[in-house]
């Protein structure tokens, strides 16, 4: 699952508004169409149709739909404004990316605002111009939203249900298309979610485009500008993170002594006695007794009896600049990327490695997808076995660690792909292509299975069922009827064990999929949701899937129990389980590790798996994975004892990556997150 597909609906949700400070309805176009572009492919639309009444009121119908990788939101919205352009009614109905139903409503009567979203009902008395931020809306109203902020003197307005929105003006440019040249201006919107939104407005301050480094939504007829607009969004994002890096990355230019810390030793699964750890440059210069004297010119950091843990490995990322720094702040110093825009990822790695922006080390997986109406528009999309083998060679020639095979791949091509990958020294991981099984892929030579649902689906699917669409997720509700002792189940499990094939189960995403319900704090976010910005909190309280049919709620909940039971069998029998999230990592990675206790791993075993075991798996244990003299300085500081309580890793005071020191309490302010712990005391050298 690509990161953009996971985050796009939430990003869209941040764009909707209802305001008491809008332009008159006469400023609205009668009809307007936008194209949704992923990977240079038009995958959907936003269409509007506005009808004006003699009294000056207007009603706009909005049709929003896109499908990428076999899924995407479908929304029908209606916005009614009065003669002054003030919204008097707004409805949003449809389904989210993974199929949960949406029935959102807002009304404004006088100064009384009322709404219902997935979190439940809300109301407020509007004493000053305020912006209602819809939870499940299309991006069409972004232009209206921006104009409301442009009318305000400082470009800021309070938001409903909470927070403050800010609009910042950027550079102008000219775009060209079927409608002729258009002068547009760049704007940055921030204040509701973790990261800003980038947009273009035309000379009338009407929306021209919503843009990210991965995808764009832009005025129809101007699709050829898509790559250019992604580049602009990428440039704006980079400038933001360069500025953050200058403030939050501490290179002290002297040896750094971290005093009074216990070290987690992944070889023994225990904590050492109190020590001092000395960093020189990007290496661990020494691990010394606590009472060892300091040398002249050192910087001293007081660990206050806390614990240093080696930097962790997030093994299922689709990383971008927005993810990079948040992963680092969560103690993740290495991410295995499982599929990306190859050029974008290459640029990101260069920026991180040069210290231009902050982020983890990145290990690349080459994403190879088969061409179909449901293709993920990522990595390499191939239409023949020859093209698939060429894609393998392309990745091998560029130093990728492995390839990842995806849903629409023709299963008949996989053996040749695996053979070529292995010949060239690449590992092979992936989904189970549609109309195939985990058994067939393991027989073809997979080194690692990706996602526990992909591993289990062959036990419940019928011949001919198509997993290129949401069935690969919705079929999970069939799992409760499954006998885990049955011959087909045991055959698949035995194959994985006997062939020593690893599995990357991404447990947390399956918990969210099966357990999250509208209006409820999701179990995976209970420990951190209150620290998040308002918009992020609302998004977390939205179900992923539709559980409205009789019996579905119970079936999905029980499906997760079957997933855990399967993983317990695998763990008990010695399967090598690889920790990764597919949900962006960072705080969700902490939950991923916590869930491993459910199938029998102890906190010490989990931390060892997330650190030294992964370094060995990746062939990096000579320089990473443990805190030892001569290794790279990658570790993080917490106050508690993670061997007794794995949740202790959720309150991180300091992260060191490649010798550079970061304090999460400084980083989180840029994302609207309340810090989970304070920074340690630092005494600079004289």
Order of alpha helices (4+ residues) and beta strands (2+ residues): alpha-beta-beta-beta-beta-beta-beta-beta-beta-beta-beta-alpha-beta-beta-beta-beta-beta-beta-alpha-beta-beta-beta-beta-beta-beta-alpha-beta-alpha-beta-beta-alpha-beta-alpha-beta-alpha-beta-alpha-alpha-alpha-beta-alpha-alpha-alpha-alpha-alpha-alpha-beta-beta-beta-alpha-beta
